[in-house]
Amino acid sequence: MEKQVISTNNAPAAIGPYSQAIKYGNLVFTSGQIPINPHTGELVSNDVKLAAKQSLENVKAILEAAGTSMDKVIKTVIFLKDINDFAAVNEVYGEYFKEKCQQDQQFK
């Protein structure tokens, strides 16, 4: 298998010596995404929910450029500046991972 560099204009360009994502076989490894609007270059930071949404939109765009989608995501990592923002960020994640949330409910 050969690794393939994934790049899209619908997510912020990598600002260092890395790629937005690497596809290896059927796996896609994305870089961390911060809440930068790729069309304006503006950092979305005034509202934690809007920031989470922008970060996830960036991930979604990268995955789509790789030929996959959010419903195939296995793992995410979230870094919060303030743990008090957990519920708000988790609410936004629930909008992007509805199927996963519904499956998790089945195991309770």
MARLUMDREN-619913 format. One line per field, with one value per residue: residue number from 1; x, y, z of N, C-alpha, C in turn. Coordinates in Angstrom, 2 decimals. Atoms other than C-alpha are relative to their C-alpha. Layout:
N
numar = (NUM, ...)
n_px = (X, ...)
n_py = (Y, ...)
n_pz = (Z, ...)
ca_px = (X, ...)
ca_py = (Y, ...)
ca_pz = (Z, ...)
c_px = (X, ...)
c_py = (Y, ...)
c_pz = (Z, ...)
//
This chain:
108
numar = (1, 2, 3, 4, 5, 6, 7, 8, 9, 10, 11, 12, 13, 14, 15, 16, 17, 18, 19, 20, 21, 22, 23, 24, 25, 26, 27, 28, 29, 30, 31, 32, 33, 34, 35, 36, 37, 38, 39, 40, 41, 42, 43, 44, 45, 46, 47, 48, 49, 50, 51, 52, 53, 54, 55, 56, 57, 58, 59, 60, 61, 62, 63, 64, 65, 66, 67, 68, 69, 70, 71, 72, 73, 74, 75, 76, 77, 78, 79, 80, 81, 82, 83, 84, 85, 86, 87, 88, 89, 90, 91, 92, 93, 94, 95, 96, 97, 98, 99, 100, 101, 102, 103, 104, 105, 106, 107, 108)
n_px = (0.84, -0.71, 0.74, 0.46, 0.23, 1.33, 0.01, 1.18, 0.14, 1.17, -0.48, -1.22, -1.25, -0.96, -0.89, -1.29, -0.47, 0.91, 1.10, 1.33, 0.28, -0.69, 0.80, -0.84, 0.97, 1.36, -0.05, -0.32, -0.49, 0.06, -0.72, 0.88, 0.62, 0.43, 1.17, -0.29, 0.85, -0.94, 0.34, -0.35, -1.24, 0.29, 0.11, 1.29, -0.35, 0.82, 1.06, -0.56, 0.80, -0.35, -1.37, 0.08, 0.65, -0.95, -1.01, 0.60, 0.21, -1.32, -0.25, 0.95, -0.48, -1.19, 0.45, 0.67, -1.05, -0.63, 0.96, 0.70, 0.94, -0.02, 0.61, -1.00, -1.01, -0.18, -0.52, -0.32, -0.62, 0.39, -0.74, 0.78, -0.71, 0.75, 0.83, 1.39, 0.56, 0.21, 1.39, 0.29, -0.73, 0.59, 1.26, -0.33, -0.47, 1.18, 0.62, -0.82, -0.13, 1.32, 0.11, -0.82, 0.71, 1.14, -0.53, -0.44, 1.19, 0.44, -0.81, 0.27)
n_py = (-1.19, -1.27, -1.07, -1.08, -1.26, -0.56, -1.45, -0.66, -1.44, -0.17, 0.04, -0.82, 0.61, 0.35, -1.14, 0.55, 1.09, 1.14, -0.01, 0.00, 1.41, 1.04, 1.19, 1.19, 1.07, -0.46, -0.84, -1.41, -0.63, -1.46, -0.81, -0.76, -1.14, -1.10, -0.64, -1.04, 0.03, 0.09, -0.97, -1.35, 0.04, -0.49, 0.95, -0.07, 0.27, -0.77, 0.86, 1.35, 0.85, -0.34, 0.48, 1.46, 0.25, -0.29, 1.06, 1.20, -0.24, 0.17, 1.44, 0.55, -0.34, 0.81, 1.38, 0.08, -0.05, 1.33, 0.97, 0.65, -0.89, -0.05, 1.20, 1.07, -0.40, 0.95, -0.65, -1.42, -0.53, -1.39, -0.76, -1.12, -0.99, -0.08, 1.20, -0.44, -0.04, 1.37, 0.28, -0.72, 0.65, 1.33, -0.19, -0.17, 1.30, 0.83, -0.34, 0.56, 1.44, 0.44, 1.45, 0.55, -0.28, 0.91, 1.34, 0.01, 0.10, 1.38, 0.78, -0.42)
n_pz = (0.00, 0.07, -0.67, 0.87, -0.70, 0.24, -0.16, 0.52, -0.27, -0.86, -1.39, -0.07, 0.45, -1.06, -0.25, -0.39, 0.86, -0.09, 0.97, -0.59, -0.27, 0.76, 0.22, 0.12, 0.21, -0.30, -1.20, 0.18, -1.23, 0.16, -0.98, -0.88, 0.66, -0.85, 0.62, 0.99, 1.17, 1.12, 1.05, -0.45, -0.76, -1.35, -1.10, -0.69, -1.40, -0.92, -0.52, 0.01, 0.89, 1.38, 0.22, 0.17, 1.29, 1.08, -0.01, 0.56, 1.43, 0.62, 0.05, 0.97, 1.35, 0.26, 0.20, 1.30, 1.02, 0.00, 0.48, -1.11, -0.67, -1.46, -0.58, -0.07, -0.99, -1.10, -1.19, 0.02, -1.22, -0.20, -1.00, -0.50, -0.83, -1.25, -0.15, -0.13, 1.35, 0.46, 0.39, 1.24, 1.09, 0.16, 0.71, 1.42, 0.49, 0.16, 1.28, 1.07, -0.18, -0.45, 0.06, -1.08, -1.25, -0.06, -0.28, -1.39, -0.83, 0.01, -0.93, -1.39)
ca_px = (0.00, 1.08, 0.21, -1.70, -1.61, -5.10, -5.61, -8.66, -9.33, -12.46, -10.38, -7.52, -4.18, -1.58, 0.58, 3.54, 5.39, 2.36, -0.69, -4.37, -4.67, -2.94, -4.84, -3.26, -5.27, -8.79, -7.65, -7.56, -5.53, -6.40, -4.33, -5.78, -8.17, -8.58, -11.59, -10.26, -12.75, -10.95, -12.72, -11.94, -8.86, -10.55, -10.21, -13.63, -13.04, -15.72, -18.16, -17.11, -20.02, -19.21, -15.53, -16.37, -18.68, -15.98, -13.38, -15.75, -16.67, -12.94, -12.59, -15.69, -14.27, -10.98, -12.72, -14.90, -11.78, -10.43, -13.60, -15.08, -17.38, -17.96, -20.04, -16.89, -14.90, -13.50, -11.76, -11.56, -9.52, -10.75, -8.60, -10.58, -9.15, -11.85, -13.46, -16.61, -17.10, -17.41, -21.22, -21.43, -18.77, -20.28, -23.64, -22.06, -20.27, -23.63, -24.90, -22.05, -22.04, -25.78, -25.55, -22.75, -24.78, -27.81, -25.69, -24.20, -27.73, -28.41, -25.69, -27.06)
ca_py = (0.00, 3.51, 6.52, 9.34, 12.96, 14.46, 18.18, 20.39, 24.11, 23.54, 23.25, 25.39, 24.67, 22.94, 25.61, 23.37, 20.38, 18.09, 17.28, 17.83, 14.06, 10.92, 8.05, 4.64, 1.81, 2.21, 4.33, 8.12, 9.92, 13.60, 16.27, 18.26, 20.96, 24.31, 26.54, 28.51, 29.37, 28.24, 30.83, 33.89, 32.74, 33.99, 32.13, 31.37, 31.75, 33.99, 31.13, 27.61, 26.00, 27.90, 27.00, 23.30, 23.43, 25.04, 22.48, 19.66, 21.23, 21.30, 17.62, 16.81, 18.61, 16.73, 13.38, 14.11, 15.01, 11.58, 9.91, 9.10, 10.69, 11.50, 8.35, 6.26, 8.07, 5.71, 8.11, 11.81, 13.77, 17.06, 19.62, 22.04, 25.21, 25.16, 21.91, 23.93, 24.03, 20.24, 20.10, 22.73, 21.06, 17.63, 18.95, 20.03, 16.68, 14.98, 16.80, 15.40, 11.90, 11.23, 7.61, 6.94, 8.59, 6.46, 3.29, 4.22, 4.55, 0.93, -0.26, 1.52)
ca_pz = (0.00, -0.70, 1.40, -0.26, 0.87, 1.20, 0.71, 0.20, -0.06, 2.03, 5.21, 6.49, 4.85, 6.98, 8.63, 9.27, 7.85, 7.87, 5.75, 6.37, 6.16, 4.97, 3.41, 3.80, 2.31, 3.68, 6.65, 6.81, 9.48, 9.83, 11.49, 14.36, 13.25, 14.91, 14.25, 11.29, 8.58, 5.40, 3.23, 5.38, 7.28, 10.46, 13.75, 15.24, 18.96, 20.40, 21.06, 22.02, 20.15, 16.95, 17.37, 17.79, 14.78, 12.60, 13.69, 12.82, 9.49, 8.72, 9.58, 7.53, 4.47, 4.76, 5.10, 2.08, 0.08, 1.05, -0.19, 3.21, 5.77, 9.41, 9.93, 9.50, 12.22, 14.84, 17.20, 17.94, 20.46, 21.87, 23.66, 25.82, 27.28, 29.96, 31.18, 31.88, 28.10, 27.92, 27.78, 25.04, 22.90, 23.52, 22.31, 19.01, 18.65, 19.11, 16.02, 13.92, 15.34, 15.71, 14.64, 17.12, 19.91, 19.06, 19.05, 22.43, 23.86, 22.91, 25.30, 28.38)
c_px = (0.88, -0.81, -0.30, -0.25, -1.36, 0.06, -1.27, 0.03, -1.18, 0.32, 1.27, 1.23, 0.87, 0.99, 1.38, 0.38, -0.83, -1.10, -1.33, -0.40, 0.90, -0.96, 0.96, -0.93, -1.40, -0.05, 0.36, 0.37, 0.02, 0.87, -1.02, -0.53, -0.42, -1.11, 0.33, -0.96, 0.90, -0.25, 0.41, 1.36, -0.17, -0.09, -1.34, 0.27, -0.89, -1.11, 0.47, -0.80, 0.33, 1.40, 0.00, -0.61, 0.98, 1.08, -0.54, -0.32, 1.31, 0.34, -0.89, 0.48, 1.21, -0.39, -0.68, 1.02, 0.72, -0.96, -0.73, -0.88, 0.10, -0.57, 0.97, 1.10, 0.02, 0.39, 0.19, 0.68, -0.36, 0.89, -0.84, 0.88, -0.64, -0.94, -1.47, -0.69, -0.36, -1.41, -0.34, 0.67, -0.58, -1.34, 0.24, 0.48, -1.17, -0.73, 0.74, 0.11, -1.30, -0.11, 0.79, -0.71, -1.17, 0.47, 0.43, -1.19, -0.49, 0.73, -0.24, -1.07)
c_py = (1.25, 1.07, 1.11, 1.24, 0.54, 1.49, 0.56, 1.48, 0.28, -0.16, 0.82, -0.78, -0.34, 1.16, -0.45, -1.13, -1.27, 0.17, 0.12, -1.43, -0.87, -1.18, -1.15, -1.19, 0.57, 0.92, 1.43, 0.56, 1.50, 0.67, 0.69, 1.22, 1.04, 0.75, 1.19, -0.18, 0.01, 1.05, 1.42, 0.05, 0.47, -1.16, 0.21, -0.33, 0.71, -0.83, -1.44, -0.94, 0.28, -0.49, -1.52, -0.35, 0.24, -1.08, -1.27, 0.15, -0.18, -1.48, -0.65, 0.25, -0.85, -1.45, -0.16, 0.06, -1.34, -1.09, -0.75, 1.03, -0.12, -1.28, -1.18, 0.30, -1.01, 0.72, 1.49, 0.35, 1.48, 0.62, 1.20, 0.92, 0.06, -1.20, 0.37, 0.10, -1.39, -0.24, 0.68, -0.66, -1.38, 0.07, 0.14, -1.32, -0.94, 0.26, -0.65, -1.52, -0.58, -1.51, -0.64, 0.20, -0.95, -1.41, -0.11, -0.17, -1.44, -0.84, 0.39, -0.83)
c_pz = (0.00, 0.72, -0.99, 0.84, -0.42, 0.28, -0.64, 0.35, 0.92, 1.48, 0.03, -0.47, 1.20, 0.16, 0.46, -0.94, 0.17, -1.03, 0.74, 0.37, -0.86, -0.11, -0.23, -0.10, 0.20, 1.23, -0.37, 1.37, -0.23, 1.03, 0.89, -0.72, 1.04, -0.74, -0.90, -1.17, -1.22, -1.09, 0.38, 0.68, 1.44, 1.00, 0.69, 1.46, 1.00, 0.64, -0.13, -0.91, -1.46, -0.34, -0.22, -1.35, -1.16, -0.07, -0.64, -1.47, -0.76, -0.14, -1.06, -1.44, -0.38, -0.27, -1.35, -1.14, -0.12, -0.47, 1.10, 0.70, 1.51, 0.63, 0.08, 1.03, 1.15, 1.29, -0.25, 1.31, 0.07, 1.07, 0.38, 0.84, 1.39, 0.08, 0.16, -1.36, -0.52, -0.51, -1.33, -1.20, -0.27, -0.74, -1.51, -0.58, -0.23, -1.30, -1.18, 0.06, 0.54, 0.05, 1.14, 1.34, 0.17, 0.31, 1.45, 0.94, 0.10, 1.06, 1.45, 0.63)
//
